[in-house]
């Protein structure tokens, strides 16, 4: 993990004469890819999961934050039902479709068979 530090202010000032109203921009290199990797790892390890999705007699654990960020449907559902660890039953959704959707939400991509598109 690498961070970059950028000084925003007058170019002719030296570091020793800076005042409190000058700002630094701290940038986390590869932030997006690190976040995707971290969320995928948390899902794979089932760490900090706080929602269960059920369909076809099977279940998947997930994170409310990821579901809410990726889907207005899940965001509204979770906001309207603020249970600590809700179980959401998806009717008429094949389990394979659910796992593909979750893979897409967590990784930003998914491989599906042509006849499933």
N, C-alpha and C positions, 0 to 999 in steps of 0.2 A: 504494500500500500504506500503510495507516494503522494505527497502534498506539494503544491506550488504556492508560493507567496508572492503577491504582486503589490507594489507600493503605488497608491493612487494619490497624487499630489503634485506639487511643483517639482519640475525636473531638476532645478538647480539647487534644491535644498539637500543638505547632507543628513544622514540618519540621526546624528546627534542633536540637530536643531528642530526635530519634528515636534509638533504640538499635539494635544489630545484630539483636535478636530480633524486630523488626517486619518484616513482609513486604510486598512489592508484588506485585500481580497484573498481569502484562503480558498484554494481550489483543490478538490479531491480528484486526482487524475483517474480516469476510467470509472468514474462514479456510477454511471448507468450500468455498465457491464458488471460491476461489483454488486450492485443491488439486485440485478437479475439473478446472478449466481447465488447470492445469499438467500434470497427468497426461495429459489429452487431447492437449495440445500435444506432449508428449514422445512419445506414440504416433504422432501424425501425422508428426512429424519423424524417427521411428525412432531417437530419441536414447536411449542407455543401455539399449536392449532387451537382455534376457538369456535369452530363451527363444523358440523357434520352434514354432509350432503348424502341423501339416500335416494336410490332408484333401482328398479329391477331386483329388489331384495339384497342389494349390496350397498356399502357405504364408503365414502371418502372423507377424510378430514382435510380442512383447509383453513385459511386465515381470512377473517372478516375484512381486514384492510385490503387485501388483494382482490377479493370478490367485489368489494365496494368501488375500488379504483377502476376496475375493468368493466363493470356492469351497472347501469342505472337501475335495472330491475333488482339486483341483489342489494344495492345501496339503499333503495327505498324500503325493501323488505326488512333489512337489518335495522334500519333506523326506526321503523314502525314497531318492531318487535325486539326490544333491547335485552334479550335474555343473555345470560353469561356465556352459555355454550348451546346455542340453538341447534336443533336438528331440522333440516329443511328437506322435505320429501318432494321430489320432482316426479310428477305423474307423467306417464307416457314418454319418458326420456330413457333411451337405451343406455346402459352403464358405459358402454364403449364411447358413446357420444359425450357423456359427462367427463370421462377421463381425458378425452381429446380436448374438450373445452378448457379443462383445468390446466392441461399442459400448455395450451395456447396462452392462457392468462399468466402463468408463471414464467414461461420461457420466451414468449413473443413469437413462437412458431410451433408448428406441429405437422407431422406427416400423417396424412389420411389417404385411404384408398380412393381411387377415382370415383367409384360407385357410391362413396359416402359423402361426396362433395355436394 
